[in-house]
Amino acid sequence: MKNHRLFCLIILNVFYGYSQESKVKLGDKKYDDYAYIDAIKTYERVANKGYKSEDLFKKLGNSYYFNSEFEGAAKWYGELFAINTTPEAEYYYRYAQSLKSAGQTDKAAKILDEFSIKYKNDSRGKLYKKDINYLDEIKTNSGRYKIEDAGINSKYSDYGSFVYDNKIYFASARDTGNFSQRKHKWTGEYFTNIYNADLDTQSNSVSKVNKIKSEINRRFHESSPVFTKDGKTVYFTRNNYVDGKKGKDADKITLIKIYQASLENEKWTKVTALPFTSDNYSTGHPALSPDEKTLYFASDMPGTIGQSDIYKVIINADGSFGTPQNLGASINTEGKETFPYITSENEIYFASDGYPGLGGLDVFVGRIQDNGTISSIQNLGNDINSPKDDFAYIIDPVSRQGYFSSNKDGGLGSDDIYKFLETRKLECLQELNGIITDSETGVVLPGTKIALYENQKIKNSTVSNKTGEYSFDVDCGKTYRVRAEKTGYATTEVDIIIGKVTGKTDLPIGLDKSVCQVAVGDDLGKCFGIKMIYFDLDKSNIRTEAALDLEKILDVLNQHPNMKLDIRSYTDSRASHPYNQVLSDRRAKSTINWLIKNGIAKNRLTGKGYGENQLINLCSDGVNCTEEEHQMNRRSQFIIIHI
């Protein structure tokens, strides 16, 4: 089955040098014909003779990558990076995926780091940087399944299961003994047809596998069947072939389409491509919503974000279809998203190589929101996912039994179907909590009104308890705004991003008094959080941001005409004692002059500089301190000497 499950290829133009030209051209012909198994042999023989070419190594790497042979892909992409340190974004990502699949996770992380720096706008890099500890999440989500061979696998490719009417349907490339059976040059296997087997629901065992004998199975690939509940309609994936005619795109490539068939007199008839399909792009791997009013599928049609995206289309009451809609950037990346499956619990399961995973395709689950976006996307963990391709996940939300497909090590064929029992649901439960305190004194503040907002809409509210604590149940991975209000304090709002795994997110909030009670000897600047009046290096002129803080002091002096201040300026220990003394004194005087210039009587203000004579930590001359530690010593004070 191999890349038939992905279907989105980049056909590269051919350019080579002079030596080995005939062999290279032979390889190119096979590559462009999708005969990748043969192409690998030709390219490799040429490369092993010492022939080096960026294009050669790309094609060799791609030949292995598209056949999910990631160790070979990693080898040749490595050769590519050895002669070109800045290839296109796609090769960074393919190289990293191949390295992960080959077990070279540290090197993969290094390539992903470079990828996210060089291609900042690529959503895959953003997802990696956002969730750089993704392996911890995968570990947390693991250990939840009992997995067995499904009992229907062959030595060939078997994948893409669907359960209907006590039968399991799936695609297989097995040899049925038919002399007319044709092999695909790409994989060296027979083309896939749709098979079924009787399913004993009590023992979850299967009987003999049978090939469906109907108009559904024809000369080329068929896969991914999905039946309506009444059994009268089936949607499935097939190469662009109907009524004995093979459709091709502008490059003479036969892509895949979604077809439907109707059951009439116990026979499948009226096999037709869905109206939104095309010869010029692929559509495949259909899935029905539980109410059967929406069809989800994968495609690389115009408007696709990545190499294949997940779409949906409305099925009207008369059986006609609406206009396909891309599910958007809330689920789709520049990589491949494919094999969607929808449950009655508003979950969408899908395979992707665009999200951080273990390598190849991993299976993820997200929640479908009322507005159609997808939230809380999580990797299912390492029971289901492996360094290879894992995909085509389906589950019964009641029994928690289901099937998935994988080409991971240990299977019978190139792809195998596995059955599972989910023993623990993947539910991310998060609690947002914290303590409300006075920002200056640290005293807890019971009775504070706390409101939780999402997208400017209030979601919940509460009041802090007698120990100042509050809590909300929240959704994993979302961003919220928390607003705290209490009489006598300034209302405070804080944004918080919730964790993506089950647990608690802590958000303590300190409130500033809206009415600042001061006495003689207090620092007026503390009412406004003023720690320092900022000056340019070695300067004493008032900067714009410093003027903003001084405006607050000016306003208080205007409101309290009897108040008098002693303004004190301090430096850190860097530079000489005499220099720091003079500099701090100039700054204190500059501050006083600004206030006088703005209307404050001179007799209400005194001040001087103290240089480095009153350090508040151990950062004296010769002591190695951080910039933050030195910053603590550079401060300004507005000491009240009369009220």
C-alpha positions in Angstrom: 0.0 0.0 0.0 2.9 2.3 0.9 2.4 5.8 -0.5 -1.0 5.0 -1.8 -2.1 6.0 1.7 -0.4 9.4 1.3 -0.8 10.0 -2.4 0.8 13.4 -2.4 4.1 13.4 -4.3 6.6 16.0 -5.5 7.9 15.1 -9.0 11.3 16.7 -9.4 12.8 17.9 -12.6 15.8 15.9 -13.7 19.2 17.5 -13.9 22.4 15.6 -13.8 26.0 16.0 -14.8 27.8 14.0 -17.4 29.2 10.7 -16.0 26.9 7.8 -15.6 24.3 9.8 -17.6 22.6 6.8 -19.2 22.0 5.0 -15.9 20.8 8.2 -14.2 18.3 8.8 -17.0 17.1 5.2 -16.6 16.6 5.9 -12.9 14.8 9.2 -13.7 12.4 7.4 -16.0 11.5 4.9 -13.4 11.2 7.6 -10.7 8.8 9.7 -12.8 6.8 6.6 -13.6 6.5 6.0 -9.8 8.5 2.8 -10.2 10.4 3.5 -7.0 11.6 0.0 -6.2 13.5 -0.2 -9.5 14.6 3.4 -9.2 16.2 2.8 -5.9 18.4 0.1 -7.4 19.6 2.2 -10.3 20.2 5.4 -8.3 22.0 3.4 -5.6 24.4 1.7 -8.0 25.3 5.1 -9.5 25.8 6.7 -6.0 27.9 3.8 -4.8 30.3 4.4 -7.7 31.0 7.8 -6.1 28.7 9.9 -8.2 27.4 12.8 -6.2 24.5 15.1 -7.0 22.0 17.1 -5.0 19.2 15.9 -7.3 20.4 12.3 -7.1 20.5 12.2 -3.3 17.0 13.9 -3.2 15.6 11.2 -5.4 17.3 8.4 -3.6 16.1 9.7 -0.2 12.6 10.2 -1.6 12.5 6.7 -3.1 13.1 5.2 0.3 11.0 7.8 2.2 7.9 7.3 0.0 8.2 3.5 0.5 8.5 4.1 4.3 12.0 2.6 4.4 13.3 5.3 6.7 16.7 4.0 7.5 17.6 4.2 3.8 16.0 7.6 3.5 18.0 8.9 6.5 21.2 7.6 4.9 20.7 9.4 1.6 19.2 12.6 3.0 22.3 12.7 5.2 24.4 12.6 2.0 22.2 15.5 0.6 22.9 17.6 3.7 26.6 16.8 3.4 26.8 18.7 0.1 24.0 21.2 0.7 23.5 22.6 4.2 20.4 24.6 3.3 18.1 22.4 1.3 14.3 23.2 1.0 12.1 23.0 4.1 10.6 19.7 3.0 14.0 17.9 3.1 14.7 19.2 6.6 11.5 17.7 7.8 11.8 14.4 5.8 15.3 14.0 7.1 14.2 14.6 10.7 11.3 12.2 10.3 13.5 9.5 8.8 16.1 9.9 11.6 13.4 9.5 14.3 12.1 6.4 12.6 15.6 5.1 12.4 16.1 5.6 16.2 18.4 8.6 15.9 16.2 10.9 18.0 19.0 13.3 19.2 20.1 14.0 15.6 16.5 14.4 14.6 16.0 17.0 17.3 19.0 18.9 16.0 17.7 18.9 12.5 14.2 20.0 13.7 15.9 22.8 15.7 17.6 24.0 12.5 14.4 23.6 10.6 12.3 25.7 13.0 15.0 28.5 12.9 15.4 28.6 9.1 11.7 28.2 8.3 10.0 30.2 11.0 6.6 30.4 9.2 6.3 26.6 8.7 3.6 25.4 11.1 5.5 22.1 11.7 8.4 24.0 13.1 6.1 26.2 15.2 4.4 23.0 16.6 7.8 21.5 17.4 9.0 24.7 19.3 5.6 25.0 21.0 5.7 21.5 22.2 9.4 20.8 22.5 8.8 18.3 25.3 6.4 16.3 23.1 8.1 13.0 24.0 7.0 13.5 27.6 3.4 14.0 26.4 3.6 10.8 24.3 5.0 8.9 27.3 2.1 10.2 29.4 -0.4 9.1 26.8 1.0 5.6 26.5 0.2 2.3 28.3 -3.6 2.5 27.6 -4.1 -0.3 25.1 -4.1 -4.0 24.7 -3.1 -4.7 21.1 -3.1 -7.9 19.0 -2.8 -8.9 15.4 -6.2 -8.7 13.9 -6.0 -12.2 12.4 -6.5 -11.1 8.8 -3.0 -10.2 7.7 -1.0 -11.6 4.9 2.6 -11.2 3.8 1.5 -8.3 1.7 0.0 -4.9 2.5 -3.3 -5.0 4.6 -4.7 -1.8 5.9 -7.6 0.6 6.3 -10.3 -1.4 8.2 -14.0 -0.7 8.7 -16.6 -2.7 10.7 -20.1 -3.1 9.4 -22.8 -5.8 9.9 -20.5 -8.1 11.8 -17.9 -8.0 9.1 -14.6 -6.3 8.9 -13.7 -4.7 5.6 -10.2 -3.8 4.6 -7.8 -3.3 1.7 -5.2 -6.0 0.8 -2.5 -6.5 -1.8 -2.5 -10.3 -1.3 -2.3 -12.7 -4.2 -5.7 -14.3 -4.7 -4.4 -16.7 -7.3 -6.0 -14.8 -10.2 -3.7 -14.9 -13.3 -4.9 -11.4 -14.3 -3.7 -10.0 -10.9 -1.3 -7.1 -11.7 1.6 -5.8 -9.7 2.3 -2.1 -8.9 5.8 -1.2 -10.1 6.1 1.3 -7.2 5.9 -1.2 -4.3 6.4 -4.5 -6.1 3.1 -5.7 -4.7 -0.2 -6.5 -6.2 -2.7 -3.7 -6.5 -5.0 -3.5 -3.4 -8.6 -4.7 -3.5 -11.3 -4.6 -0.8 -11.7 -7.8 1.2 -13.9 -8.8 4.2 -14.1 -11.4 6.9 -16.9 -12.4 9.2 -16.4 -11.0 12.7 -17.4 -12.8 15.9 -18.3 -9.8 18.1 -18.2 -11.9 21.3 -14.7 -13.4 20.8 -13.6 -10.6 18.4 -12.2 -13.3 16.1 -12.5 -13.5 12.4 -13.2 -16.2 9.8 -11.8 -16.8 6.4 -10.9 -13.7 4.4 -12.9 -13.2 1.2 -12.4 -10.8 -1.7 -15.5 -8.8 -2.5 -16.7 -9.9 -6.0 -18.4 -6.8 -7.4 -18.0 -3.7 -9.4 -16.2 -2.1 -6.5 -12.9 -4.1 -7.1 -11.4 -3.4 -10.5 -7.9 -3.4 -12.1 -6.1 -0.9 -9.8 -6.1 0.2 -6.2 -9.2 0.2 -4.1 -9.2 0.9 -0.3 -10.8 2.6 2.6 -14.4 1.6 2.4 -17.1 3.2 4.6 -20.7 2.1 4.7 -23.8 4.0 5.6 -25.8 2.5 8.5 -28.5 1.2 6.2 -25.9 -0.6 4.1 -27.2 0.8 0.9 -24.2 3.1 0.1 -20.5 2.6 0.3 -17.8 5.3 -0.2 -14.3 4.1 -1.0 -11.0 5.1 -2.5 -9.9 4.0 -6.0 -7.4 5.0 -8.6 -9.0 7.2 -11.2 -10.5 4.3 -13.2 -14.2 3.7 -14.1 -16.0 2.0 -17.0 -12.7 0.7 -18.3 -11.2 4.1 -18.6 -8.2 5.4 -16.7 -8.1 9.2 -16.0 -4.8 11.0 -15.8 -3.7 14.5 -14.8 -1.6 16.9 -16.9 1.6 14.9 -16.1 -0.1 11.6 -17.2 -0.3 10.4 -13.6 -3.4 8.4 -12.5 -4.3 9.8 -9.1 -7.0 8.6 -6.7 -10.6 9.6 -6.2 -13.4 8.9 -3.8 -16.2 6.8 -5.4 -19.6 5.7 -4.2 -21.7 2.7 -5.0 -25.3 1.7 -4.4 -26.6 -1.7 -3.2 -29.4 -2.9 -5.5 -30.7 -6.5 -5.5 -27.7 -7.5 -3.3 -25.3 -6.2 -5.9 -23.1 -3.1 -5.8 -23.9 -0.9 -8.8 -23.7 2.7 -10.0 -20.0 3.1 -9.2 -19.4 6.8 -9.7 -16.7 9.3 -8.6 -18.0 12.0 -6.2 -18.7 15.3 -8.0 -16.0 17.3 -6.3 -13.2 14.9 -7.4 -10.9 15.7 -10.3 -8.3 14.1 -12.6 -5.9 16.9 -11.4 -5.8 16.2 -7.7 -6.4 13.3 -5.3 -9.2 12.7 -2.9 -9.3 9.6 -0.6 -9.9 7.9 2.7 -13.5 8.9 3.3 -15.1 8.9 6.8 -18.8 9.7 7.7 -19.9 11.8 10.6 -22.2 9.8 13.1 -25.3 11.5 11.6 -24.1 10.7 8.1 -24.7 14.3 7.0 -21.0 15.1 6.5 -18.2 13.3 4.7 -14.6 13.8 5.8 -11.7 13.0 3.6 -8.1 13.7 2.7 -7.1 15.7 -0.4 -4.4 17.8 -2.1 -6.9 19.8 -4.0 -6.2 23.5 -4.6 -6.3 25.4 -1.3 -4.5 22.7 0.5 -2.2 23.9 3.2 0.3 21.0 3.1 0.9 17.9 1.1 -2.5 16.5 2.0 -5.2 18.1 4.2 -8.4 16.9 5.8 -11.6 18.3 4.3 -15.3 17.9 4.9 -18.3 18.2 2.6 -22.0 18.3 3.4 -24.2 15.5 2.1 -27.6 17.0 1.3 -30.9 15.3 1.9 -31.3 14.5 -1.8 -27.9 12.8 -1.8 -26.1 15.7 -3.5 -22.9 17.2 -2.1 -22.0 20.7 -1.0 -18.7 22.5 -1.6 -15.7 20.8 0.2 -14.3 22.8 3.1 -10.7 22.6 4.3 -10.7 22.1 8.1 -8.0 24.7 8.3 -4.8 25.4 10.2 -6.4 24.2 13.5 -5.6 20.6 12.3 -3.8 20.8 8.9 0.0 21.5 8.6 2.5 21.8 5.7 2.9 18.0 6.1 0.4 15.2 5.5 -2.9 14.8 7.4 -4.9 11.9 6.3 -7.2 9.0 7.3 -9.8 10.9 9.3 -12.3 9.0 11.6 -15.1 10.7 13.5 -16.8 9.5 16.6 -20.1 10.3 18.3 -18.1 12.1 21.1 -17.1 14.9 18.7 -13.6 13.4 18.3 -11.6 13.3 15.1 -8.8 10.7 14.9 -6.3 11.2 12.0 -2.8 10.3 10.9 -0.2 13.0 10.5 3.5 13.5 10.0 3.2 17.3 10.6 2.8 17.1 14.3 5.6 16.1 16.7 5.7 12.3 16.9 7.7 9.2 16.9 8.5 9.2 13.2 6.6 8.5 9.9 2.8 8.9 10.4 1.5 9.0 13.9 -2.2 8.8 15.0 -3.6 11.9 16.8 -7.0 12.8 18.2 -8.6 16.2 18.4 -11.9 17.6 19.6 -14.3 19.1 17.0 -15.6 22.5 18.3 -19.1 23.9 17.5 -17.5 26.3 15.0 -15.8 23.5 13.1 -12.3 24.1 14.4 -10.2 21.3 16.0 -8.8 21.7 19.5 -6.8 19.7 22.0 -4.9 17.7 19.5 -2.9 14.9 21.2 -0.6 12.1 20.2 -2.2 8.7 21.1 1.0 7.4 22.6 3.5 4.7 21.9 1.1 1.8 22.1 -0.5 2.8 18.8 2.4 4.9 17.4 5.8 3.7 16.4 8.9 5.0 14.5 7.2 3.8 11.3 3.8 4.7 9.7 0.7 4.3 11.9 -2.7 5.2 10.5 -6.3 4.2 9.7 -7.4 4.2 13.4 -11.1 3.4 14.1 -12.8 2.9 17.4 -16.2 2.1 18.9 -16.7 4.8 21.5 -18.9 2.4 23.6 -16.8 -0.8 23.8 -13.5 1.1 23.2 -12.5 -1.6 20.8 -11.1 -0.8 17.4 -8.5 -1.3 14.7 -5.5 0.5 13.2 -2.9 -0.1 10.5 0.8 0.1 10.7 4.0 -1.0 8.9 5.9 -1.2 12.3 8.4 -3.9 12.9 7.2 -7.3 13.8 4.2 -7.5 11.4 3.5 -10.2 8.8 3.5 -7.9 5.7 4.5 -4.4 4.6 1.4 -3.1 6.3 -0.7 -4.9 8.9 -4.0 -4.4 10.7 -4.1 -4.6 14.5 -7.0 -4.8 16.8 -7.0 -3.1 20.2 -8.9 -2.5 23.4 -8.5 0.9 24.9 -8.2 0.3 28.7 -8.1 4.0 29.7 -9.5 6.9 27.7 -7.2 9.7 26.6 -8.9 12.4 28.6 -6.8 15.5 29.3 -8.2 17.0 32.5 -6.7 20.3 33.6 -7.4 22.5 36.6 -6.3 26.1 36.7 -5.7 27.3 40.2 -3.8 29.9 42.2 -3.7 32.1 45.2 -4.7 35.8 45.2 -2.4 38.0 47.3 -1.5 41.6 48.0 1.4 42.2 45.7 3.3 44.3 48.2 2.7 42.5 51.5 2.0 39.0 50.2 -1.1 38.8 52.4 -3.8 36.5 51.0 -6.9 38.1 49.7 -10.1 36.1 50.3 -13.3 37.3 48.7 -11.6 38.3 45.4 -13.9 37.9 42.4 -12.2 35.8 39.7 -13.5 35.6 36.1 -12.3 33.2 33.4 -12.4 34.5 29.8 -11.8 32.7 26.5 -11.8 34.8 23.3 -13.2 37.8 25.2 -16.2 35.8 26.4 -16.6 34.9 30.0 -16.6 31.1 30.6 -16.8 30.9 34.4 -16.4 32.9 37.6 -15.7 32.2 41.3 -14.6 33.9 44.5 -11.3 33.2 46.3 -11.8 31.2 49.5 -10.7 32.2 53.0 -7.1 31.2 52.1 -7.2 33.3 48.9 -7.4 30.2 46.7 -9.4 29.8 43.5 -9.7 27.0 40.8 -11.4 26.4 37.5 -11.8 23.2 35.4 -10.3 24.2 32.0 -9.6 22.6 28.6 -6.1 21.4 27.8 -3.9 23.4 25.5 -6.2 26.5 25.5 -5.3 30.1 26.2 -7.4 31.9 28.8 -7.5 35.3 30.5 -8.1 35.5 34.2 -9.5 38.8 35.7 -9.2 39.4 39.5 -11.3 42.2 41.1 -11.4 43.3 44.8 -12.4 46.5 46.4 -9.5 48.7 47.2 -7.3 47.0 44.6 -6.6 47.7 40.9 -8.3 45.1 38.7 -5.7 42.8 37.2 -5.9 40.6 34.1 -3.4 37.8 33.3 -3.2 35.5 30.2 -2.4 31.8 30.7 -1.7 28.9 28.4 -3.0 25.6 29.9 -0.9 22.5 29.8 -1.6 19.8 27.2 -1.5 16.8 29.6 -3.6 15.9 32.6 -2.6 18.0 35.6 -2.8 21.4 37.2 -1.8 24.8 35.9 -0.8 27.2 38.7 -1.5 31.0 38.3 -0.9 33.1 41.4 -2.1 36.7 41.1 -0.8 39.6 43.1 -3.1 42.7 43.3 -1.9 46.3 43.7 -3.7 48.5 46.0 -5.8 51.1 44.2 -5.6 53.3 47.3 -2.0 53.4 48.5 -1.7 54.2 52.2 1.6 56.0 53.0 3.2 57.7 55.9 6.4 59.7 56.6 9.4 57.6 55.7 7.6 55.5 53.1 8.8 55.3 49.5 6.0 56.9 47.3 7.4 55.1 44.3 6.3 51.7 45.7 2.6 52.8 45.2 3.2 52.6 41.5 5.8 49.9 41.3 8.6 52.4 40.5 11.9 50.8 41.2 14.1 53.1 39.1 13.9 56.2 37.0 15.7 55.1 33.9 18.5 57.1 32.2 20.6 56.4 29.2 24.0 54.9 30.0 26.2 57.5 31.6 23.5 60.1 31.1 21.3 62.1 33.4 18.6 63.3 31.0 15.0 62.1 31.6 14.0 59.3 29.1 10.4 59.0 27.8 9.6 55.9 29.9 11.1 57.7 33.0 8.8 60.7 32.4 5.8 58.4 32.5 6.7 57.3 36.0 7.5 60.8 37.1 4.0 61.9 35.9 2.6 59.6 38.5 4.7 61.2 41.3 3.8 64.7 39.9 0.1 63.8 40.1 0.3 62.7 43.7 2.2 65.9 44.7 -0.5 68.0 43.0 -3.2 66.1 44.8 -1.4 66.5 48.2 0.1 70.1 48.2 1.7 69.7 51.7 3.6 66.6 50.8 7.4 66.9 50.6 9.8 64.4 49.1 13.5 63.4 49.5 14.6 62.0 46.1 17.4 59.4 46.3 19.4 57.9 43.4 21.6 54.8 43.6 24.0 53.1 41.2 25.5 49.6 41.0 29.2 49.0 41.9 30.5 49.1 38.3 32.8 52.1 37.5 34.7 54.0 40.2 33.3 55.2 43.5 33.8 58.9 42.6 32.2 58.5 39.2 29.1 56.7 40.6 28.7 59.3 43.3 28.7 62.2 40.7 26.5 60.3 38.3 23.8 59.4 40.9 23.9 63.0 42.2 23.3 64.4 38.7 20.4 61.9 38.2 18.7 62.9 41.5 19.0 66.6 40.6 17.7 65.9 37.1 14.7 64.3 38.6 14.1 67.2 41.0 14.5 69.7 38.1 11.9 67.8 36.0 9.3 68.1 38.8 10.1 71.8 39.4 9.8 72.4 35.7 6.4 70.8 35.8 5.1 73.0 38.6 6.3 71.7 41.9 7.7 74.2 44.4 11.4 73.9 45.0 11.0 73.9 48.8 9.0 70.7 48.6 11.9 68.7 47.1 15.3 67.6 48.4 17.6 64.9 47.1 21.0 63.6 46.5 22.9 60.7 45.0 24.3 57.9 47.0 26.4 56.2 44.3 27.3 52.7 45.3 27.4 53.3 49.0 24.1 51.5 49.9 24.1 48.3 47.9 21.2 46.0 48.8 23.1 42.8 47.9 26.7 41.5 47.8 27.6 42.9 44.4 30.4 45.1 45.4 33.6 45.8 43.5 35.3 42.6 42.2 32.2 40.4 42.8 31.0 38.5 39.7 27.2 39.2 39.5 24.5 38.9 36.9 22.9 41.8 35.2 19.7 41.2 37.2 21.7 41.4 40.5 23.3 44.7 39.4 19.9 46.0 38.4 18.6 45.6 42.0 21.2 48.2 43.1 20.3 50.7 40.4 17.2 52.2 42.0 15.4 55.4 42.7 13.4 56.3 45.9 10.9 59.0 46.6 10.9 59.2 50.4 8.0 61.1 52.0 9.4 63.6 54.6 6.2 65.5 55.2 2.5 65.0 54.6 
